[in-house]
């Protein structure tokens, strides 16, 4: 089915590895020009080189920016509009989790860092994309939440709370930006990324046996859903969070947030 993404332009945060990298490749595969953003320019440039080799007809740009830094984010969005001729798709993928432990021991510094990137980052980049391009030309926004946003889990409760906020912000922005912009989210289960390594590496065999679909996720499993949400196939869909978890949600005994 035609996605309608050929000739469009997309900005992906957290694009240097894992799910963000996979989404960049999936959008480029559909003929979408991409701006890759993350904190480390060297890592971004390496991904850009691979992308350009795989899809030589697609425009690929990079811009190093901390997702929670308003000035850096504004500069990145402006660079995207300038380099790609506009902005049609925003993928809010960047996230951080500097704290693992019970909420009763969480300190302010790590709490603020988590909220600044995971929660405020959604607001910041969406505001910028709207004002720079989408208010006039429309578009689609895809937010990366987590199945953890629906769950209580030991160790990552505060991270999960910020992902619950992403789910709500998705609905709120969908209501506020309609009909110009569609806003949807993906809530992955455990995906084999470096970011989520602590959740799967030592118990992958156990997880594979317990998950209804028999395996933990790959970044590409999430990327293909992102393409669906970014493109015309989801044209009558907004404010929704799509759970992509290998069936973990129907096995409530599993600890599965990613």
C-alpha positions in Angstrom: 0.0 0.0 0.0 1.3 3.5 -0.9 2.4 5.4 2.2 2.5 8.8 0.6 5.9 9.6 2.1 7.9 9.9 -1.1 9.2 13.5 -1.3 8.2 14.3 2.3 10.7 15.4 4.9 11.1 14.0 8.4 13.0 14.8 11.6 13.9 12.0 14.0 15.3 12.6 17.4 17.5 10.0 19.1 18.4 8.8 15.6 21.9 7.6 16.1 21.0 4.1 17.3 18.3 1.6 18.1 14.7 2.5 17.3 15.5 6.0 16.1 18.0 4.7 13.6 15.6 2.0 12.4 12.9 4.6 11.9 15.2 6.7 9.8 16.0 3.8 7.6 12.4 2.9 7.2 11.3 6.4 6.3 14.2 6.7 3.8 13.1 3.4 2.3 9.7 5.1 1.5 11.4 8.0 -0.2 11.3 10.4 2.7 14.2 12.9 3.2 15.5 12.7 6.8 17.1 14.9 9.3 18.9 12.8 12.0 19.3 14.3 15.4 21.0 13.1 18.5 23.6 14.4 21.0 26.7 13.0 19.3 27.6 14.2 15.8 30.1 11.4 15.1 27.4 8.8 15.6 24.9 10.7 13.5 27.4 11.0 10.6 28.1 7.3 10.7 24.3 6.5 10.4 24.0 9.2 7.6 26.7 7.5 5.6 25.0 4.2 5.8 21.7 5.7 4.9 23.1 7.5 1.9 24.7 4.3 0.7 21.5 2.4 1.0 19.2 5.1 -0.4 21.4 7.4 -2.6 18.3 9.3 -4.0 17.2 10.4 -0.5 18.4 13.6 1.1 20.0 12.9 4.5 21.1 15.6 6.9 22.4 15.5 10.5 22.2 18.0 13.4 23.6 17.3 16.9 21.2 18.5 19.6 20.3 17.6 23.1 16.6 16.8 23.0 15.9 18.7 26.3 17.8 21.9 25.2 15.3 24.5 23.9 18.0 26.5 21.9 19.5 23.4 20.4 16.1 22.0 19.5 15.0 25.3 17.9 18.2 25.4 15.8 17.7 21.8 14.7 14.1 22.4 13.6 15.2 25.5 11.7 18.0 23.6 10.0 15.6 20.9 9.0 13.2 23.3 7.3 16.0 25.0 5.6 17.9 21.9 4.4 14.9 19.7 3.5 12.5 22.5 2.3 10.0 21.9 5.1 9.0 19.4 7.8 6.2 16.9 7.3 7.0 14.2 9.9 8.3 14.6 13.4 9.4 11.5 15.3 9.9 12.2 19.0 12.1 9.3 19.9 14.8 10.6 22.2 14.7 9.4 25.8 16.8 9.0 28.8 16.8 6.9 32.0 19.5 8.0 34.4 17.9 6.4 37.5 17.2 2.7 38.3 15.6 2.2 41.7 12.6 2.8 43.9 10.8 6.2 43.8 11.5 6.8 47.5 15.2 7.2 46.7 14.9 9.2 43.5 16.9 12.5 43.7 15.8 15.8 42.1 18.7 16.0 39.6 17.9 12.7 37.9 14.2 13.3 38.2 14.5 16.6 36.4 16.8 15.2 33.7 14.3 12.4 33.0 11.4 14.7 32.7 13.3 17.3 30.6 14.0 14.8 27.8 11.2 12.3 28.0 8.3 14.5 28.8 9.1 18.2 28.2 11.0 17.1 25.1 7.7 16.0 23.5 6.2 19.4 24.2 9.3 21.3 23.0 9.8 19.6 19.7 6.1 19.5 18.9 5.8 23.3 19.5 8.8 24.0 17.3 7.6 21.8 14.5 4.2 23.3 14.6 5.4 26.9 14.5 8.1 26.3 11.9 6.1 24.4 9.4 3.2 22.2 10.4 0.7 24.9 11.3 0.7 25.9 7.6 1.4 22.7 5.7 0.1 20.0 8.1 1.9 16.8 8.9 2.2 13.8 11.3 3.9 13.4 14.6 4.9 10.0 16.0 5.9 9.9 19.7 7.7 7.0 21.3 6.1 6.0 24.5 6.5 2.6 26.2 4.3 -0.2 27.4 5.8 0.7 30.7 3.5 3.8 30.6 0.6 1.5 31.4 2.4 -0.6 34.1 4.1 -0.6 37.5 7.6 -2.1 37.4 10.4 -2.3 39.8 13.4 0.0 39.2 12.0 2.0 36.3 8.9 3.5 37.8 9.9 7.1 37.2 10.9 6.4 33.6 7.5 4.7 33.1 5.7 7.7 34.6 7.3 10.0 32.0 6.1 7.5 29.3 2.6 7.7 30.7 2.9 11.4 30.3 3.9 10.9 26.6 0.7 8.9 26.1 -1.4 11.7 27.5 0.5 14.4 25.7 -0.1 12.5 22.4 -3.9 12.7 23.0 -3.7 16.4 24.1 -1.7 17.5 21.1 -3.9 15.4 18.8 -6.9 17.4 20.0 -5.1 20.8 19.9 -3.4 20.4 16.5 -6.3 18.8 14.5 -7.2 18.8 11.7 -3.8 20.0 10.4 -1.6 17.5 12.2 -2.1 13.9 13.3 -0.4 12.9 16.5 0.0 9.3 17.5 2.3 7.2 19.6 3.9 3.8 19.8 4.3 1.9 23.1 7.0 -0.8 22.5 7.6 -3.7 24.8 11.1 -5.0 25.3 13.2 -4.3 22.1 16.7 -5.5 21.6 18.5 -2.1 21.8 21.5 -0.9 23.8 19.2 1.5 25.7 17.0 -1.4 27.0 19.8 -3.9 27.4 19.4 -4.2 31.1 15.8 -5.3 30.6 16.5 -8.2 28.2 20.1 -9.3 28.1 20.2 -11.6 31.1 16.7 -13.1 30.6 16.2 -13.2 26.9 15.6 -16.9 26.8 13.0 -16.6 29.5 11.3 -13.7 27.7 11.2 -15.5 24.4 9.6 -18.5 26.0 7.0 -16.4 27.7 6.0 -13.9 25.0 3.1 -15.1 22.9 5.0 -14.3 19.6 8.0 -16.1 20.9 10.7 -13.4 20.8 11.8 -10.0 22.0 11.4 -7.1 19.6 13.8 -5.7 17.0 14.0 -2.0 16.2 12.6 -2.7 12.8 9.4 -4.0 14.4 8.8 -0.6 15.8 10.1 1.3 12.7 7.5 -0.3 10.4 4.7 0.9 12.7 6.2 4.4 12.7 6.0 4.4 8.9 2.3 3.5 9.1 1.6 6.3 11.6 3.6 8.8 9.6 2.1 8.0 6.3 -1.3 8.1 4.5 -2.3 4.6 5.6 -3.2 6.1 9.0 -4.9 9.2 7.6 -8.0 8.8 9.7 -6.2 8.1 13.0 -5.0 10.5 15.7 -4.6 10.6 19.4 -3.9 6.9 19.6 -1.1 4.8 21.2 -0.3 1.6 19.4 1.1 -1.2 21.6 3.8 -3.2 19.8 5.0 -5.7 22.4 5.0 -9.3 21.0 1.8 -9.9 23.0 3.3 -9.1 26.4 0.3 -7.1 27.5 -1.9 -10.3 27.3 0.6 -12.0 29.7 0.3 -9.6 32.7 2.8 -11.6 34.8 5.6 -10.5 32.5 7.8 -7.4 33.4 8.1 -5.9 29.9 8.5 -2.1 29.8 11.1 -0.8 27.4 
